[in-house]
Structure formats: C-alpha cells, structure tokens
Amino acid sequence: MTAVGRVSLVGAGPGDPDLMTVKALRLIEAASVVVYDRLVSQAILDLVPAGAARINVGKQPRHHPVPQEEINQTLIRLARAGRSVVRLKGGDPLMFGRGGEEALALAAAGIPFEIVPGITSAQGTAAALNVPLTHRGISSSVRYLTGHCRADAPLDFDWQGLADADTTLVVYMGRANIAEIATELTAHGRAPETPVIAVANATRDDQSHLISTLDRIAADMDAAALPGPVIFVIGEVVRLAASLGTLCHAPQPDRLAVAE
Ligand SMILES: C[S@@+](CC[C@H](N)C(=O)[O-])C[C@H]1O[C@@H](n2cnc3c(N)ncnc32)[C@H](O)[C@@H]1O
C-alpha cells in the first residue's frame, strides 16, 4: 500500500522571488508536484525543478476555471498517491487565499499538511512603495479588507469604524468596487482628501502605482488602467511615501500635497 504523502500550503509572497522564505524555497526545490495559483509569479515558477509536475489551478476574477472543491480533491488525490505536494499560493496562504479552506479539507481527509507563511501583498507593497502601514502619531492601527465579496454580494462593512482617520486601510481585490468603497468611507466621515495609493504587480519588475485621494481614486483608476492585480492603501501614512522618495504617478500629480 502506498504511504500517504504530505501537502505543504506555501506562501510564495507577492512576486519577487527574493521575498520568499527559505523554507518555501527549500520545499519548492524538493517538490515532486506543484499546484499553483494565477498570482504566483513566473520568476518563482522558474524555480520549480524541471522534473516536477506543475498543475495550474489559477483563477481569474469572476472566472474560476478550477472550482475550489476540485482543487481540494486534487490535493487529496495527489497526497493519497504518495506525492509530496507543494500547494503554492500568492502572498500568504491564509490572507484572502482560501488556505484555511484547503487546510480544513486536508484535515477532514486525514492528509498530513503544514502551512508555510508568505509575505502578503500588503506588506510587499508597503516596503516597495515606502508606505509605513502604521506610524507613530499618524496611524495607530491597520485593517485588511477584501473589496470583493462572495458571489458579488454587496459590501457589508463596518463603514463607521473604517472611516476612523487613525486607521490605515489595505484593500485587496478592490479594483471593481473602489468607487463604492471611497463613497461609503467619505459618506461615513473619512476626509475626501485622504491619500490613497494603488499598486499593481507590487514587488515585480512590472510594478506600477498611482497616488490619489479618496474623492478622485475611482476616476484616476479609470484613467490610469493599471495592469495586473491591484492593492489599495488608504490613509494619511501614504503621505510619508513622498518623504521617503516614492514619486507620485497619477493623471494630475500636482493636486496632492504628497508629491511635493
Ligand atoms: C485572492 S487575493 C490573494 C492575496 C494573497 N494571499 C496575499 O497574501 O497577498 C488577490 C489579491 O491580492 C492582491 N495582490 C496579490 N499580489 C499582488 C501584487 N503583487 N501586487 C498588488 N496586489 C496584489 C490584489 O489585491 C489581488 O486582487
């Protein structure tokens, strides 16, 4: 009888291979099969050994070619066949990555697994664009949000709490709903001139960004059409980016004090 294998749910980080953990790299280099997502960068996939099988289960927004249940069953089937599986996910597996669901499915099936954390895109973005997510005297807390709810359900957030000026907001998957998010935040008291940075492909060679304000971000995003996955950081801490050397790229860069 074949001994059951093991699944490692591995965070690949935001894209730059140098931001992977040593453990993630070690597991990838020893993998016999890698099951990976759309957000895992090519630079990281290039590290997978030539002899290892690669299974792409990548999903696009609103277009999920491989249903989550099928991904779970693939992991279980491979492990039952005795394979040591690396389940490679963008960023951190437990941050809006459905890593918890996959872990639950593996646990229910009696498959040994481990979780290897990765640098989430919020942290990658903060470092790459010089935006401290908290800063003494400016921001005392940070909240991570999804800008997209299951089956496109309406966003149902504690808007009053999110409008707190001392809190930095990081919005994942927010491209389609950034207009609604900005409108709700200002309607609940967040200042319209609150700075916002939108970053696409953070930490990758093709990284791009724009700096805007809550009342302009939706229009600026339409005009800029940033390519790739986008993350937003909203809050006064964005002003520090200019002091730390990040240039303001926006359709009208002169209207935000941050660019001085
Ligand atoms: C399904 S979530 C996965 C998040 C991932 N588990 C993490 O920890 O970063 C996908 C969203 O993460 C964000 N994202 C992931 N990688 C990114 C990158 N390199 N640059 C900008 N945003 C990124 C985008 O908001 C994207 O829509």
Ligand as a Chemical Component Dictionary entry (heavy atoms), coordinates in Angstrom:
data_LIG
# 
_chem_comp.id                   LIG 
_chem_comp.type                 NON-POLYMER 
_chem_comp.pdbx_formal_charge   0 
_chem_comp.three_letter_code    LIG 
# 
loop_
_chem_comp_atom.comp_id 
_chem_comp_atom.atom_id 
_chem_comp_atom.alt_atom_id 
_chem_comp_atom.type_symbol 
_chem_comp_atom.charge 
_chem_comp_atom.model_Cartn_x 
_chem_comp_atom.model_Cartn_y 
_chem_comp_atom.model_Cartn_z 
_chem_comp_atom.pdbx_ordinal 
LIG C1  C1  C 0  -7.137 36.333 -3.766 1  
LIG S1  S1  S 1  -6.220 37.687 -3.089 2  
LIG C2  C2  C 0  -4.792 36.829 -2.559 3  
LIG C3  C3  C 0  -3.964 37.592 -1.566 4  
LIG C4  C4  C 0  -2.686 36.865 -1.202 5  
LIG N1  N1  N 0  -2.985 35.636 -0.483 6  
LIG C5  C5  C 0  -1.757 37.746 -0.366 7  
LIG O1  O1  O 0  -1.486 37.414 0.791  8  
LIG O2  O2  O -1 -1.309 38.754 -0.892 9  
LIG C6  C6  C 0  -5.720 38.507 -4.549 10 
LIG C7  C7  C 0  -5.474 39.985 -4.351 11 
LIG O3  O3  O 0  -4.249 40.198 -3.674 12 
LIG C8  C8  C 0  -3.671 41.407 -4.107 13 
LIG N2  N2  N 0  -2.349 41.115 -4.671 14 
LIG C9  C9  C 0  -1.722 39.931 -4.691 15 
LIG N3  N3  N 0  -0.479 40.046 -5.201 16 
LIG C10 C10 C 0  -0.331 41.347 -5.521 17 
LIG C11 C11 C 0  0.735  42.112 -6.069 18 
LIG N4  N4  N 0  1.910  41.556 -6.399 19 
LIG N5  N5  N 0  0.542  43.437 -6.254 20 
LIG C12 C12 C 0  -0.625 44.021 -5.913 21 
LIG N6  N6  N 0  -1.657 43.343 -5.372 22 
LIG C13 C13 C 0  -1.513 42.036 -5.179 23 
LIG C14 C14 C 0  -4.621 42.014 -5.128 24 
LIG O4  O4  O 0  -5.497 42.871 -4.433 25 
LIG C15 C15 C 0  -5.329 40.783 -5.622 26 
LIG O5  O5  O 0  -6.584 41.124 -6.182 27 
# 
loop_
_chem_comp_bond.comp_id 
_chem_comp_bond.atom_id_1 
_chem_comp_bond.atom_id_2 
_chem_comp_bond.value_order 
_chem_comp_bond.pdbx_ordinal 
LIG C1  S1  SING 1  
LIG S1  C2  SING 2  
LIG S1  C6  SING 3  
LIG C2  C3  SING 4  
LIG C3  C4  SING 5  
LIG C4  N1  SING 6  
LIG C4  C5  SING 7  
LIG C5  O1  DOUB 8  
LIG C5  O2  SING 9  
LIG C6  C7  SING 10 
LIG C7  O3  SING 11 
LIG C7  C15 SING 12 
LIG O3  C8  SING 13 
LIG C8  N2  SING 14 
LIG C8  C14 SING 15 
LIG N2  C9  SING 16 
LIG N2  C13 SING 17 
LIG C9  N3  DOUB 18 
LIG N3  C10 SING 19 
LIG C10 C11 SING 20 
LIG C10 C13 DOUB 21 
LIG C11 N4  SING 22 
LIG C11 N5  DOUB 23 
LIG N5  C12 SING 24 
LIG C12 N6  DOUB 25 
LIG N6  C13 SING 26 
LIG C14 O4  SING 27 
LIG C14 C15 SING 28 
LIG C15 O5  SING 29 
# 
